[in-house]
């Protein structure tokens, strides 16, 4: 599995967890996971643009 795919899965997971925490009424935890999701997405874009061929 490519590293960029793992990064994308982590970003999606953090984003979904952020939404669930937001709906549960935990704003600062949701914000932290939202920030983490954004960082994972940026890392995914960087890895994809580099064209790394790691398996």
Phi and psi restraints in degrees (value plus and minus 20) as a CYANA .aco file:
   2 UNK   PHI     -93.7   -53.7
   2 UNK   PSI     131.1   171.1
   3 UNK   PHI     -82.2   -42.2
   3 UNK   PSI     -59.6   -19.6
   4 UNK   PHI     -84.6   -44.6
   4 UNK   PSI     -50.9   -10.9
   5 UNK   PHI     -88.5   -48.5
   5 UNK   PSI     -61.3   -21.3
   6 UNK   PHI     -83.6   -43.6
   6 UNK   PSI     -62.2   -22.2
   7 UNK   PHI     -81.9   -41.9
   7 UNK   PSI     -60.7   -20.7
   8 UNK   PHI     -84.7   -44.7
   8 UNK   PSI     -61.5   -21.5
   9 UNK   PHI     -83.1   -43.1
   9 UNK   PSI     -61.2   -21.2
  10 UNK   PHI     -84.5   -44.5
  10 UNK   PSI     -60.1   -20.1
  11 UNK   PHI     -83.1   -43.1
  11 UNK   PSI     -63.5   -23.5
  12 UNK   PHI     -85.4   -45.4
  12 UNK   PSI     -62.2   -22.2
  13 UNK   PHI     -82.1   -42.1
  13 UNK   PSI     -65.4   -25.4
  14 UNK   PHI     -84.8   -44.8
  14 UNK   PSI     -57.8   -17.8
  15 UNK   PHI     -84.1   -44.1
  15 UNK   PSI     -63.9   -23.9
  16 UNK   PHI     -86.0   -46.0
  16 UNK   PSI     -60.1   -20.1
  17 UNK   PHI     -85.4   -45.4
  17 UNK   PSI     -57.5   -17.5
  18 UNK   PHI     -82.2   -42.2
  18 UNK   PSI     -63.5   -23.5
  19 UNK   PHI     -83.5   -43.5
  19 UNK   PSI     -62.7   -22.7
  20 UNK   PHI     -84.3   -44.3
  20 UNK   PSI     -61.3   -21.3
  21 UNK   PHI     -87.2   -47.2
  21 UNK   PSI     -55.8   -15.8
  22 UNK   PHI     -83.7   -43.7
  22 UNK   PSI     -64.1   -24.1
  23 UNK   PHI     -89.9   -49.9
  23 UNK   PSI     -43.3    -3.3
  24 UNK   PHI    -103.2   -63.2
  24 UNK   PSI     -23.4    16.6
  25 UNK   PHI      65.6   105.6
  25 UNK   PSI       7.4    47.4
  26 UNK   PHI    -135.7   -95.7
  26 UNK   PSI      63.6   103.6
  27 UNK   PHI     -87.8   -47.8
  27 UNK   PSI     -61.5   -21.5
  28 UNK   PHI     -94.5   -54.5
  28 UNK   PSI     -52.5   -12.5
  29 UNK   PHI     -87.2   -47.2
  29 UNK   PSI     -59.9   -19.9
  30 UNK   PHI     -83.2   -43.2
  30 UNK   PSI     -59.6   -19.6
  31 UNK   PHI     -83.6   -43.6
  31 UNK   PSI     -61.0   -21.0
  32 UNK   PHI     -84.4   -44.4
  32 UNK   PSI     -63.6   -23.6
  33 UNK   PHI     -91.0   -51.0
  33 UNK   PSI     -50.5   -10.5
  34 UNK   PHI     -85.4   -45.4
  34 UNK   PSI     -60.8   -20.8
  35 UNK   PHI     -83.7   -43.7
  35 UNK   PSI     -62.7   -22.7
  36 UNK   PHI     -82.5   -42.5
  36 UNK   PSI     -59.4   -19.4
  37 UNK   PHI     -83.2   -43.2
  37 UNK   PSI     -61.0   -21.0
  38 UNK   PHI     -83.0   -43.0
  38 UNK   PSI     -61.3   -21.3
  39 UNK   PHI     -85.2   -45.2
  39 UNK   PSI     -62.7   -22.7
  40 UNK   PHI     -81.8   -41.8
  40 UNK   PSI     -59.7   -19.7
  41 UNK   PHI     -86.5   -46.5
  41 UNK   PSI     -60.5   -20.5
  42 UNK   PHI     -84.4   -44.4
  42 UNK   PSI     -62.0   -22.0
  43 UNK   PHI     -82.7   -42.7
  43 UNK   PSI     -57.0   -17.0
  44 UNK   PHI     -83.2   -43.2
  44 UNK   PSI     -65.2   -25.2
  45 UNK   PHI     -81.9   -41.9
  45 UNK   PSI     -62.0   -22.0
  46 UNK   PHI     -83.3   -43.3
  46 UNK   PSI     -65.6   -25.6
  47 UNK   PHI     -83.4   -43.4
  47 UNK   PSI     -58.8   -18.8
  48 UNK   PHI     -90.0   -50.0
  48 UNK   PSI     -58.4   -18.4
  49 UNK   PHI     -90.2   -50.2
  49 UNK   PSI     -52.4   -12.4
  50 UNK   PHI     -87.0   -47.0
  50 UNK   PSI     -45.8    -5.8
  51 UNK   PHI      52.1    92.1
  51 UNK   PSI      10.1    50.1
  52 UNK   PHI     -81.4   -41.4
  52 UNK   PSI     119.0   159.0
  53 UNK   PHI    -131.2   -91.2
  53 UNK   PSI      32.7    72.7
  54 UNK   PHI    -116.3   -76.3
  54 UNK   PSI     116.3   156.3
